[in-house]
């Protein structure tokens, strides 16, 4: 089963967006959508990625325990 996961990161500068995308692809994840947004004078990178449900469960468990 395939799951979509939303990843958001604060970017210090616009050039890091492509580096983040390369890193996500290097993890074997498929990027379905990637956007940059300005919110409260800060730049955010937001990606929607496709992952298997088992990977999504591990990520969710890790995030809850951090």
C-alpha positions in Angstrom: 0.0 0.0 0.0 1.2 3.5 -0.9 0.9 6.5 1.4 1.4 10.2 0.9 3.4 12.1 3.4 3.8 15.8 3.8 7.3 17.2 4.7 7.8 20.8 5.7 11.2 22.5 6.4 12.3 26.0 7.1 14.7 27.2 4.4 17.3 29.9 5.2 17.7 30.6 1.5 16.0 29.6 -1.8 19.0 27.6 -3.1 18.5 24.9 -0.4 15.2 23.9 -1.9 16.9 21.8 -4.6 19.3 20.3 -2.1 16.4 19.2 0.0 14.7 17.7 -3.0 17.9 15.8 -4.0 18.2 14.5 -0.4 14.6 13.3 -0.4 15.1 11.5 -3.8 18.3 10.0 -2.4 16.2 8.3 0.3 14.3 6.6 -2.4 11.1 8.6 -1.9 9.0 9.9 -4.9 8.3 13.6 -4.8 4.7 14.2 -6.0 4.8 17.9 -5.3 7.3 20.5 -4.0 6.6 24.1 -3.3 8.2 27.1 -1.6 6.0 29.4 0.5 6.7 32.7 2.3 5.1 32.7 5.7 5.7 35.4 8.3 8.9 36.6 6.5 10.3 33.1 6.4 10.7 30.7 3.5 9.3 27.2 3.9 9.8 24.2 1.6 6.9 21.8 1.5 7.0 18.4 -0.2 4.4 15.8 -0.7 6.1 12.4 -1.1 5.0 8.9 -1.9 6.1 6.2 0.6 5.1 2.6 1.4 2.8 2.3 4.4 5.5 0.5 6.4 7.9 3.4 5.9 5.2 5.9 6.9 4.5 4.0 10.1 8.2 4.1 11.0 8.5 7.8 10.3 5.3 8.6 12.3 6.6 6.5 15.2 10.0 8.2 15.2 8.4 11.7 15.1 6.1 10.9 18.0 9.0 9.6 20.1 11.3 12.5 19.4 
